[in-house]
Amino acid sequence: MFLKLFRRKTTLTDTEYLSEYRRTGDLTSLGELYERHMDMVFAVCFKYLRDDEEAKDAVMQVFEQLISDLKTHEVQNFKSWLHSVARNYCLMQLRLKRVTVGDEGIFENEAYENFVAEPPEKEDWELDNQLSDLGDCLQILAQEQRRSVELFYFQQLCYQQIAEQTGFAINKVKSYLQNGKRNLKLCMEGKQNG
């Protein structure tokens, strides 16, 4: 009995923390869960953003995104889902800065320096404007549509993979993609004609 007073509280599993957060909305549970994986999130963000301060900011932004996302997403494997969320956040930040990157070998020094040093051609400016418009239009979409479109087109996942990663039913994924494409098209046409 006496020793029970000095035992540390057993740590919960990721699933238990998620259940507790979804049940109560208590940020302490989410914070403890996130703290467990924060080093991984920072490593992912630093890999993509290549700046210590930007990576730290991204870690905080990803946490803020989780507060709402975890209320609507049924997550089976938190660590891999969180990795995808962090990567997607960083890729979106890079797109918003109008920098196009591949998944691997981001910013090979020589290629990156040439990209930055060479003045863009007229066609590059047009592409740059289109990418900027696309980024703006993506932000206008409903969260479910944006997430489905990003996973389908930018990460090239199939309906089933999107459903598994987001917790959406497959018929909802198809609907979000169809409506998201239509809304993107309307938004892009409005920007080109406006």
Disulfide bonds with the S-S distance in Angstrom:
Cys137-Cys187 2.06
